[in-house]
């Protein structure tokens, strides 16, 4: 069974989950808090680095139980992490066609245009600069839910904008 068919089966019973790869405990705390405040119905799973993200996505121990650790409907990926950084995760994902429809949003402390360009070249669908402002994070989560978790899938036609997938610009915190 591939990513798309397994994800569709999971979507029938519950809203898609969100996987966050974030090594900074403060950033993870603010994101969890914003997620709780947003009251979105999606389950949030946080891993601490790229190695754990790959293990989660691969379904290897300790993430082999897909009932407990479902495939995500969205990946929020930090760039600067120990052991395996976000760019390495993006490169790993490029070699896995089953994940071609997994929306990937970079959530990074870097506002360098070269990081944003490299992330997009490696397959990121969106780039957001981290914020510790709970209002900003909550708004961002609602935007991401609307774009990626409310039935629209990566690579599927965006009926609100014609038959071509919508290309989003990179977003930066103001």
Contact map, one row per residue, 1 for C-alpha under 8 A:
111011000000000000000000000000000000000000000000000000000000000000000000000000000000000000000000000000000000000000000000000000000000000000000000000000000000000000000000000000
111111000000000000000000000000000000000000000000000000000000000000000000000000000000000000000000010000000000000000000000000000000000000000000000000000000000000000000000000000
111111100000000000000000000000000000000000000000000000000000000000000010000000000000000000000000011000000000000000000000000000000000000000000000000000000000000000000000000000
011111110000000000000000000000000000000000000000000000000000000000000000000000000000000000000000011010000000000000000000000000000000000000000000000000000000000000000000000000
111111111000000000000000000000000000000000000000000000000000000000000000000000000000000000000000000000000000000000000000000000000000000000000000000000000000000000000000000000
111111111100000000000000000000000000000000000000000000000000000000000010000000000000000000000000000000000000000000000000000000000000000000000000000000000000000000000000000000
001111111110000100000000000000000000000000000000000000000000000000000011100000000000000000000000000000000000000000000000000000000000000000000000000000000000000000000000000000
000111111111000000000000000000000000000000000000000000000000000000000000000000000000000000000000000000000000000000000000000000000000000000000000000000000000000000000000000000
000011111111100000000000000000000000000000000000000000000000000000000000000000000000000000000000000000000000000000000000000000000000000000000000000000000000000000000000000000
000001111111111100000000000000000000000000000000000000000000000000000100000000000000000000000000000000000000000000000000000000000000000000000000000000000000000000000000000000
000000111111111100000000000000000000000000000000000000000000000000000000000000000000000000000000000000000000000000000000000000000000000000000000000000000000000000000000000000
000000011111111000000000000000000000000000000000000000000000000000000000000000000000000000000000000000000000000000000000000000000000000000000000000000000000000000000000000000
000000001111111000000000000000000000000000000000000000000000000000000000000000000000000000000000000000000000000000000000000000000000000000000000000000000000000000000000000000
000000000111111100000000000000000000000000000000000000000000000000000000000000000000000000000000000000000000000000000000000000000000000000000000000000000000000000000000000000
000000000111111110000000000000000000000011100000000000000000000000000000000000000000000000000000000000000000000000000000000000000000000000000000000000000000000000000000000000
000000100110011111000000000000000000000001100000000000000000000000000001110000000000000000000000000000000000000000000000000000000000000000000000000010000000000000000000000000
000000000000001111100000000000000000000001111000000000000000000000000111110000000000000000000000000000000000000000000000000000000000000000000000000000000000000000000000000000
000000000000000111110000000000000000000001111000000000000000000000000001111100000000000000000000000000000000000000000000000000000000000000000000000000000000000000000000000000
000000000000000011111000000000000000000000011110000010000000000000000001111100000000000000000000000000000000000000000000000000000000000000000000000000000000000000000000000000
000000000000000001111100000000000000000000011110000000000000000000000000001110000000000000000000000000000000000000000000000000000000000000000000000000000000000000000000000000
000000000000000000111110000000000000000000000111110110000000000000000000001111000000000000000000000000000000000000000000000000000000000000000000000000000000000000000000000000
000000000000000000011111101100000000000000000111100000000000000000000000000011001000000000000000000000000000000000000000000000000000000000000000000000000000000000000000000000
000000000000000000001111100100000000000000000011100000000000000000000000000001001100000000000000000000000000000000000000000000000000000000000000000000000000000000000000000000
000000000000000000000111111100000000000000000001000000000000000000000000000000000000000000000000000000000000000000000000000000000000000000000000000000000000000000000000000000
000000000000000000000111111110000000000000000000000000000000000000000000000000000000000000000000000000000000000000000000000000000000000000000000000000000000000000000000000000
000000000000000000000001111111000000000000000000000000000000000000000000000000000000000000000000000000000000000000000000000000000000000000000000000000000000000000000000000000
000000000000000000000101111111100000000000000000000000000000000000000000000000000000000000000000000000000000000000000000000000000101000000000000000000000000000000000000000000
000000000000000000000111111111110000000000000100000000000000000000000000000000000000000000000000000000000000000000000000000000000000000000000000000000000000000000000000000000
000000000000000000000000111111111000000000000000000000000000000000000000000000000000000000000000000000000000000000000000000000000000000000000000000000000000000000000000000000
000000000000000000000000011111111100000000000000000000000000000000000000000000000000000000000000000000000000000000000000000000000001110010000000000000000000000000000000000000
000000000000000000000000001111111110000000000000000000000000000000000000000000000000000000000000000000000000000000000000000000000000010010000000000000000000000000000000000000
000000000000000000000000000111111111000000010000000000000000000000000000000000000000000000000000000000000000000000000000000000000000000000000000000000000000000000000000000000
000000000000000000000000000011111111100000000000000000000000000000000000000000000000000000000000000000000000000000000000000000000000010000000000000000000000000000000000000000
000000000000000000000000000001111111110000000000000000000000000000000000000000000000000000000000000000000000000000000000000000000000011011001000000000000000000000000000000000
000000000000000000000000000000111111111100010000000000000000000000000000000000000000000000000000000000000000000000000000000000000000000001001000000000000000000000000000000000
000000000000000000000000000000011111111100000000000000000000000000000000000000000000000000000000000000000000000000000000000000000000000000000000000000000000000000000000000000
000000000000000000000000000000001111111000000000000000000000000000000000000000000000000000000000000000000000000000000000000000000000000001000000000000000000000000000000000000
000000000000000000000000000000000111111100000000000000000000000000000000000000000000000000000000000000000000000000000000000000000000000001001100000000000000000000000000000000
000000000000000000000000000000000011111110000000000000000000000000000000000000000000000000000000000000000000000000000000000000000000000000000000000000000000000000000000000000
000000000000000000000000000000000011011111000000000000000000000000000000000000000000000000000000000000000000000000000000000000000000000000000100000000000000000000000000000000
000000000000001000000000000000000000001111100000000000000000000000000000000000000000000000000000000000000000000000000000000000000000000000000000000000000000000000000000000000
000000000000001111000000000000000000000111110000000000000000000000000000000000000000000000000000000000000000000000000000000000000000000000000000000000000000000000000000000000
000000000000001111000000000000000000000011111000000000000000000000000000000000000000000000000000000000000000000000000000000000000000000000000000000000000000000000000000000000
000000000000000011110000000000010010000001111100000000000000000000000000000000000000000000000000000000000000000000000000000000000000000000000000000000000000000000000000000000
000000000000000011110000000000000000000000111110000000000000000000000000000000000000000000000000000000000000000000000000000000000000000000000000000000000000000000000000000000
000000000000000000111100000100000000000000011111000000000000000000000000000000000000000000000000000000000000000000000000000000000000000000000000000000000000000000000000000000
000000000000000000111110000000000000000000001111100110000000000000000000000000000000000000000000000000000000000000000000000000000000000000000000000000000000000000000000000000
000000000000000000001111000000000000000000000111110110000000000000000000000000001000000000000000000000000000000000000000000000000000000000000000000000000000000000000000000000
000000000000000000001110000000000000000000000011111110000000000000000000000000001111100000000000000000000000000000000000000000000000000000000000000000000000000000000000000000
000000000000000000001000000000000000000000000001111111000000000000000000000000001111110110000000000000000000000000000000000000000000000000000000000000000000000000000000000000
000000000000000000000000000000000000000000000000111111100000000000000000000000000011000000000000000000000000000000000000000000000000000000000000000000000000000000000000000000
000000000000000000001000000000000000000000000011111111110000000000000000000000000000000000000000000000000000000000000000000000000000000000000000000000000000000000000000000000
000000000000000000101000000000000000000000000011111111111000000000000000000000000000000010000000000000000000000000000000000000000000000000000000000000000000000000000000000000
000000000000000000000000000000000000000000000000011111111100000000000000000000000000000010010000000000000000000000000000000000000000000000000000000000000000000000000000000000
000000000000000000000000000000000000000000000000001111111111111000000000000000000000000000000000000000000000000000000000000000000000000000000000000000000000000000000000000000
000000000000000000000000000000000000000000000000000111111111111100001000000000000000000000000000000000000000000000000000000000000000000000000000000000000000000000000000000000
000000000000000000000000000000000000000000000000000011111111000000000010000000000000000000000000000000000000000000000000000000000000000000000000000000000000000000000000000000
000000000000000000000000000000000000000000000000000001111111000000000000000000000000000000000000000000000000000000000000000000000000000000000000000000000000000000000000000000
000000000000000000000000000000000000000000000000000000111111111111000000000000000000000000000000000000000000000000000000000000000000000000000000000000000000000000000000000000
000000000000000000000000000000000000000000000000000000111111111100000000000000000000000000000000000000000000000000000000000000000000000000000000000000000000000000000000000000
000000000000000000000000000000000000000000000000000000110011111100000000000000000000000000000000000000000000000000000000000000000000000000000000000000000000000000000000000000
000000000000000000000000000000000000000000000000000000110011111110000000000000000000000000000000000000000000000000000000000000000000000000000000000000000000000000000000000000
000000000000000000000000000000000000000000000000000000110011111111011000000000000000000000000000000000000000000000000000000000000000000000000000000000000000000000000000000000
000000000000000000000000000000000000000000000000000000010011111111001000000000000000000000000000000000000000000000000000000000000000000000000000000000000000000000000000000000
000000000000000000000000000000000000000000000000000000000010011111111100000000000000000000000000000000000000000000000000000000000000000000000000000000000000000000000000000000
000000000000000000000000000000000000000000000000000000000010001111111110000000000000000000000000000000000000000000000000000000000000000000000000000000000000000000000000000000
000000000000000000000000000000000000000000000000000000000000000011111100000000000000000000000000000000000000000000000000000000000000000000000000000000000000000000000000000000
000000000000000000000000000000000000000000000000000000000000001011111100000000000000000000000000000000000000000000000000000000000000000000000000000000000000000000000000000000
000000000000000000000000000000000000000000000000000000010000001111111110000000000000000000000000000000000000000000000000000000000000000000000000000000000000000000000000000000
000000000100000010000000000000000000000000000000000000000000000011111111000000000000000000000000000000000000000000000000000000000000000000000000000000000000000000000000000000
001001100000000010000000000000000000000000000000000000001000000001001111100000000000000000000000000000000000000000000000000000000000000000000000000000000000000000000000000000
000000100000000111100000000000000000000000000000000000000000000000000111111000000000000000000000000001000000000000000000000000000000000000000000000000000000000000000000000000
000000100000000111100000000000000000000000000000000000000000000000000011111000000000000000000000000001100000000000000000000000000000000000000000000110000000000000000000000000
000000000000000111100000000000000000000000000000000000000000000000000001111100000000000000000000000001111000000000000000000000000000000000000000000110000000000000000000000000
000000000000000001111000000000000000000000000000000000000000000000000001111110000000000000000000000001111000000000000000000000000000000000000000000000000000000000000000000000
000000000000000001111000000000000000000000000000000000000000000000000000011111000000000000000000000000011110000000000000000000000000000000000000000000000000000000000000000000
000000000000000000011100000000000000000000000000000000000000000000000000001111100000010000000000000000011111000000000000000000000000000000000000000000000000000000000000000000
000000000000000000001110000000000000000000000000000000000000000000000000000111111000110000000000000000000111100000000000000000000000000000000000000000000000000000000000000000
000000000000000000000000000000000000000000000000000000000000000000000000000011111000111000000000000000000111000000000000000000000000000000000000000000000000000000000000000000
000000000000000000000000000000000000000000000000000000000000000000000000000001111100110000000000000000000001000000000000000000000000000000000000000000000000000000000000000000
000000000000000000000110000000000000000000000001110000000000000000000000000001111111110000000000000000000000000000000000000000000000000000000000000000000000000000000000000000
000000000000000000000010000000000000000000000000110000000000000000000000000000011111100000000000000000000000000000000000000000000000000000000000000000000000000000000000000000
000000000000000000000000000000000000000000000000111000000000000000000000000000001111100000000000000000000000000000000000000000000000000000000000000000000000000000000000000000
000000000000000000000000000000000000000000000000111000000000000000000000000000001111110110000000000000000000000000000000000000000000000000000000000000000000000000000000000000
000000000000000000000000000000000000000000000000110000000000000000000000000001111111111110000000000000000000000000000000000000000000000000000000000000000000000000000000000000
000000000000000000000000000000000000000000000000010000000000000000000000000011111001111111000000000000000000000000000000000000000000000000000000000000000000000000000000000000
000000000000000000000000000000000000000000000000000000000000000000000000000000100000111111100000000000000000000000000110010000000000000000000000000000000000000000000000000000
000000000000000000000000000000000000000000000000010000000000000000000000000000000001111111110000000000000000000000000000000000000000000000000000000000000000000000000000000000
000000000000000000000000000000000000000000000000010011000000000000000000000000000001111111111000000000000000000000000000000000000000000000000000000000000000000000000000000000
000000000000000000000000000000000000000000000000000000000000000000000000000000000000011111111100000000000000000000000010011100000000000000000000000000000000000000000000000000
000000000000000000000000000000000000000000000000000000000000000000000000000000000000001111111110000000000000000000000000010000000000000000000000000000000000000000000000000000
000000000000000000000000000000000000000000000000000001000000000000000000000000000000000111111111000000000000000000000000000000000000000000000000000000000000000000000000000000
000000000000000000000000000000000000000000000000000000000000000000000000000000000000000011111111101100000000000000000000000000000000000000000000000000000000000000000000000000
000000000000000000000000000000000000000000000000000000000000000000000000000000000000000001111111100100000000000000000000011000000000000000000000000000000000000000000000000000
000000000000000000000000000000000000000000000000000000000000000000000000000000000000000000111111100000000000000000000000000000000000000000000000000000000000000000000000000000
000000000000000000000000000000000000000000000000000000000000000000000000000000000000000000011111111100000000000000000000000000000000000000000000000000000000000000000000000000
000000000000000000000000000000000000000000000000000000000000000000000000000000000000000000001111111100000000000000000000000000000000000000000000000000000000000000000000000000
011100000000000000000000000000000000000000000000000000000000000000000000000000000000000000000001111110000000000000000000000000000000000000000000000000000000000000000000000000
001100000000000000000000000000000000000000000000000000000000000000000000000000000000000000001001111111000000000000000000000000000000000000000000000000000000000000000000000000
000000000000000000000000000000000000000000000000000000000000000000000000000000000000000000001101111111000000000000000000000000000000000000000000000000000100000000000000000000
000100000000000000000000000000000000000000000000000000000000000000000000000000000000000000000000011111100000000000000000000000000000000000000000000000001110000000000000000000
000000000000000000000000000000000000000000000000000000000000000000000001111000000000000000000000001111110000000000000000000000000000000000000000000000001100000000000000000000
000000000000000000000000000000000000000000000000000000000000000000000000111000000000000000000000000011111000000000000000000110000000000000000000000100001100000000000000000000
000000000000000000000000000000000000000000000000000000000000000000000000011110000000000000000000000001111100000000000000001111000000000000000000000000000000000000000000000000
000000000000000000000000000000000000000000000000000000000000000000000000011110000000000000000000000000111110000000000000000111110000000000000000000000000000000000000000000000
000000000000000000000000000000000000000000000000000000000000000000000000000111100000000000000000000000011111000000000010000111111000000000000000000000000000000000000000000000
000000000000000000000000000000000000000000000000000000000000000000000000000111100000000000000000000000001111100000000000000000111100000000000000000000000000000000000000000000
000000000000000000000000000000000000000000000000000000000000000000000000000011110000000000000000000000000111111000000000000000111100000000000000000000000000000000000000000000
000000000000000000000000000000000000000000000000000000000000000000000000000001000000000000000000000000000011111000000000000000001110000000000000000000000000000000000000000000
000000000000000000000000000000000000000000000000000000000000000000000000000000000000000000000000000000000001111100100000000000001000000000000000000000000000000000000000000000
000000000000000000000000000000000000000000000000000000000000000000000000000000000000000000000000000000000001111110110000000000001000000000000000000000000000000000000000000100
000000000000000000000000000000000000000000000000000000000000000000000000000000000000000000000000000000000000011111110000000000000000000000000000000000000000000000000000000000
000000000000000000000000000000000000000000000000000000000000000000000000000000000000000000000000000000000000001111111000000000000000000000000000000000000000000000000000000000
000000000000000000000000000000000000000000000000000000000000000000000000000000000000000000000000000000000000000111111100000000000000000000000000000000000000000000000000000000
000000000000000000000000000000000000000000000000000000000000000000000000000000000000000000000000000000000000011111111110000000000000000000000000000000000000000000000000000000
000000000000000000000000000000000000000000000000000000000000000000000000000000000000000000000000000000000000001111111111000000100000000000000000000000000000000000000000010000
000000000000000000000000000000000000000000000000000000000000000000000000000000000000000000000000000000000000000011111111100000000000000000000000000000000000000000000000000000
000000000000000000000000000000000000000000000000000000000000000000000000000000000000001000000000000000000000000001111111110000000000000000000000000000000000000000000000000000
000000000000000000000000000000000000000000000000000000000000000000000000000000000000001001000000000000000100000000111111111100100000000000000000000000000000000000000000000000
000000000000000000000000000000000000000000000000000000000000000000000000000000000000000000000000000000000000000000011111111111100000000000000000000000000000000000000000000000
000000000000000000000000000000000000000000000000000000000000000000000000000000000000000000000000000000000000000000001111111100000000000000000000000000000000000000000000000000
000000000000000000000000000000000000000000000000000000000000000000000000000000000000001001100100000000000000000000000111111100000000000000000000000000000000000000000000000000
000000000000000000000000000000000000000000000000000000000000000000000000000000000000000001000100000000010000000000000011111110000000000000000000000000000000000000000000000000
000000000000000000000000000000000000000000000000000000000000000000000000000000000000000001000000000000111100000000000011111111100000000000000000000000000000000000000000000000
000000000000000000000000000000000000000000000000000000000000000000000000000000000000000000000000000000111100000000000001001111100000000000000000000000000000000000000001000000
000000000000000000000000000000000000000000000000000000000000000000000000000000000000000000000000000000011100000000000001000111110000000000000000000000000000000000000001111000
000000000000000000000000000000000000000000000000000000000000000000000000000000000000000000000000000000001111000000010011000111111000000000000000000000000000000000000000011100
000000000000000000000000000000000000000000000000000000000000000000000000000000000000000000000000000000001111000000000000000001111100000000000000000000000000000000000000011110
000000000000000000000000000000000000000000000000000000000000000000000000000000000000000000000000000000000111111000000000000000111110000000000000000000000000000000000000001110
000000000000000000000000001000000000000000000000000000000000000000000000000000000000000000000000000000000011100000000000000000011111000000000000000000000000000000000000000010
000000000000000000000000000000000000000000000000000000000000000000000000000000000000000000000000000000000000100000000000000000001111110110000000000000000000000000000000000010
000000000000000000000000001001000000000000000000000000000000000000000000000000000000000000000000000000000000000000000000000000000111110110000000000000000000000000000000000000
000000000000000000000000000001000000000000000000000000000000000000000000000000000000000000000000000000000000000000000000000000000011111110000000000000000000000000000000000000
000000000000000000000000000001101100000000000000000000000000000000000000000000000000000000000000000000000000000000000000000000000011111111000000000000000000000000000000000000
000000000000000000000000000000000100000000000000000000000000000000000000000000000000000000000000000000000000000000000000000000000000111111100000000000000000000000000000000000
000000000000000000000000000000000000000000000000000000000000000000000000000000000000000000000000000000000000000000000000000000000011111111110000000000000000000000000000000000
000000000000000000000000000001100100000000000000000000000000000000000000000000000000000000000000000000000000000000000000000000000011111111111000000000000000000000000000000000
000000000000000000000000000000000110110000000000000000000000000000000000000000000000000000000000000000000000000000000000000000000000011111111100000000000000000000000000000000
000000000000000000000000000000000000000000000000000000000000000000000000000000000000000000000000000000000000000000000000000000000000001111111110000000000000000000000000000000
000000000000000000000000000000000000000000000000000000000000000000000000000000000000000000000000000000000000000000000000000000000000000111111111000000000000000000000000000000
000000000000000000000000000000000110010000000000000000000000000000000000000000000000000000000000000000000000000000000000000000000000000011111111100000000000000000000000000000
000000000000000000000000000000000000010100000000000000000000000000000000000000000000000000000000000000000000000000000000000000000000000001111111110000000000000000000000000000
000000000000000000000000000000000000000000000000000000000000000000000000000000000000000000000000000000000000000000000000000000000000000000111111111000000000000000000000000000
000000000000000000000000000000000000000000000000000000000000000000000000000000000000000000000000000000000000000000000000000000000000000000011111111110000000000000000000000000
000000000000000000000000000000000000000000000000000000000000000000000000000000000000000000000000000000000000000000000000000000000000000000001111111111000000000000000000000000
000000000000000000000000000000000000000000000000000000000000000000000000000000000000000000000000000000000000000000000000000000000000000000000111111111000000000000000000000000
000000000000000000000000000000000000000000000000000000000000000000000000000000000000000000000000000000000000000000000000000000000000000000000011111111010000000000000000000000
000000000000000000000000000000000000000000000000000000000000000000000000110000000000000000000000000000100000000000000000000000000000000000000001111111111100000000000000000000
000000000000000100000000000000000000000000000000000000000000000000000000110000000000000000000000000000000000000000000000000000000000000000000001111111111000000000000000000000
000000000000000000000000000000000000000000000000000000000000000000000000000000000000000000000000000000000000000000000000000000000000000000000000111111110000000000000000000000
000000000000000000000000000000000000000000000000000000000000000000000000000000000000000000000000000000000000000000000000000000000000000000000000000111111000000000000000000000
000000000000000000000000000000000000000000000000000000000000000000000000000000000000000000000000000000000000000000000000000000000000000000000000001111111101010000000000000000
000000000000000000000000000000000000000000000000000000000000000000000000000000000000000000000000000011100000000000000000000000000000000000000000000110111111000000000000000000
000000000000000000000000000000000000000000000000000000000000000000000000000000000000000000000000000111100000000000000000000000000000000000000000000100011111000000001000000000
000000000000000000000000000000000000000000000000000000000000000000000000000000000000000000000000000010000000000000000000000000000000000000000000000000001111100000001000000000
000000000000000000000000000000000000000000000000000000000000000000000000000000000000000000000000000000000000000000000000000000000000000000000000000000011111110000011000000000
000000000000000000000000000000000000000000000000000000000000000000000000000000000000000000000000000000000000000000000000000000000000000000000000000000000011111001111100000000
000000000000000000000000000000000000000000000000000000000000000000000000000000000000000000000000000000000000000000000000000000000000000000000000000000010001111111111100000000
000000000000000000000000000000000000000000000000000000000000000000000000000000000000000000000000000000000000000000000000000000000000000000000000000000000000111111100000000000
000000000000000000000000000000000000000000000000000000000000000000000000000000000000000000000000000000000000000000000000000000000000000000000000000000000000011111000000000000
000000000000000000000000000000000000000000000000000000000000000000000000000000000000000000000000000000000000000000000000000000000000000000000000000000000000011111111100000000
000000000000000000000000000000000000000000000000000000000000000000000000000000000000000000000000000000000000000000000000000000000000000000000000000000000000111111110000000000
000000000000000000000000000000000000000000000000000000000000000000000000000000000000000000000000000000000000000000000000000000000000000000000000000000000000111011111000000000
000000000000000000000000000000000000000000000000000000000000000000000000000000000000000000000000000000000000000000000000000000000000000000000000000000000001110011111100000000
000000000000000000000000000000000000000000000000000000000000000000000000000000000000000000000000000000000000000000000000000000000000000000000000000000000111110010111110000000
000000000000000000000000000000000000000000000000000000000000000000000000000000000000000000000000000000000000000000000000000000000000000000000000000000000000110010011111000000
000000000000000000000000000000000000000000000000000000000000000000000000000000000000000000000000000000000000000000000000000000000000000000000000000000000000000000001111100000
000000000000000000000000000000000000000000000000000000000000000000000000000000000000000000000000000000000000000000000000000011000000000000000000000000000000000000000111110000
000000000000000000000000000000000000000000000000000000000000000000000000000000000000000000000000000000000000000000000000000001000000000000000000000000000000000000000011111000
000000000000000000000000000000000000000000000000000000000000000000000000000000000000000000000000000000000000000000010000000001110000000000000000000000000000000000000001111100
000000000000000000000000000000000000000000000000000000000000000000000000000000000000000000000000000000000000000000000000000001111000000000000000000000000000000000000000111110
000000000000000000000000000000000000000000000000000000000000000000000000000000000000000000000000000000000000001000000000000000111000000000000000000000000000000000000000011111
000000000000000000000000000000000000000000000000000000000000000000000000000000000000000000000000000000000000000000000000000000011110000000000000000000000000000000000000001111
000000000000000000000000000000000000000000000000000000000000000000000000000000000000000000000000000000000000000000000000000000000000000000000000000000000000000000000000000111
